[in-house]
Amino acid sequence: MDLGQRIDALEKIEAIKKLKYRYWRACDAKDPEGFRASFIRSGARIDYGKLGSFDDVEPMVAIFTKIALYKVDGRHVIFDMHHGMHPDITLTGDTTATGRWTLQFRQINLLTNTELLSTSEYDDEYVIEDGEWKMSACTNTQIWSVTRPLDPASTIESMFGE
């Protein structure tokens, strides 16, 4: 590849990384629209293990919305933190790519007064739709997890107005 082709490839890979980071930020920010915007309009293949496997993103958006926006007495009770790392992006064509990521996930659940820590692998497929990279397939495979009780003296503060 000449210098121009290498720069083009690097720009595509960087755009895909930004897409995945926006997706995780939307998850943590309780933003169903941002979550939805990360995927193609229709036909995305989603497999999130225990959360389900789908032939379109809409059922997963509904599950995400139900969990992320769930409130008790007007207060959110689920808080997530997604830290994605180790991106391995392969361009498979001018408008297609695959990617693999490692996720470190933490969740505070005030319904069960627990903290979950887990790690998983994402295997994704990407396409350009309307001039932007989008996920067309997303599989999350959990590697391990630990759930532990929150210390009763824990104080929970959030940016969500609680």
C-alpha positions, -999 to +999 in steps of 0.1 A: +000+000+000+012+035-007+012+062+019-023+075+009-038+041+012-022+035+046-035+068+059-070+060+046-069+026+064-058+043+096-085+069+093-111+041+088-098+022+118-099+053+140-135+060+129-145+025+140-128+029+173-147+062+179-180+044+170-173+017+197-163+043+223-195+063+216-215+031+220-200+025+254-205+061+265-241+058+255-244+027+276-229+045+307-249+077+301-282+058+299-287+071+264-310+047+243-308+070+212-270+069+213-270+032+218-294+027+188-274+051+166-243+028+169-260+001+148-273-002+112-309+008+105-322-028+103-310-064+104-281-061+129-272-094+145-269-091+182-259-118+207-254-106+243-255-140+260-278-139+290-295-107+277-305-124+245-298-130+208-316-110+181-318-104+143-323-067+148-311-041+173-346-029+184-352-057+209-318-050+225-326-012+226-358-021+245-339-042+270-312-016+274-338+011+280-356-010+306-325-017+326-306+016+322-336+039+328-352+018+356-360+039+386-373+033+421-389+062+440-377+085+411-340+074+414-319+053+391-309+020+406-285+005+380-251+022+372-228+008+346-192+014+336-178+001+303-141+002+298-132-011+263-096-019+254-074-039+232-091-031+199-081-054+170-097-039+139-094-056+104-106-038+073-122-065+051-132-042+022-137-005+014-169-003+035-166-034+058-145-044+088-144-067+118-133-060+153-125-076+186-124-058+219-119-067+256-145-051+279-141-045+316-176-040+330-187-028+364-223-025+376-237-011+408-272-026+414-291-009+442-320-033+439-298-062+451-271-040+468-244-056+448-215-047+426-207-068+395-173-069+380-168-088+348-147-091+316-159-101+282-149-101+246-168-083+218-167-096+183-181-071+159-188-065+122-189-030+108-203-015+076-205+021+063-242+032+062-250+067+051-214+076+051-207+065+087-194+033+103-221+013+121-222-021+138-239-047+117-232-076+141-222-076+178-215-106+199-205-103+236-190-134+253-184-132+290-151-146+302-156-143+340-175-123+366-177-117+403-207-103+422-202-090+457-224-072+482-220-035+486-207-023+519-237-010+539-217+022+545-213+028+507-225+062+494-237+063+459-237+096+440-245+100+403-247+126+376-283+116+369-299+139+394-301+116+424 
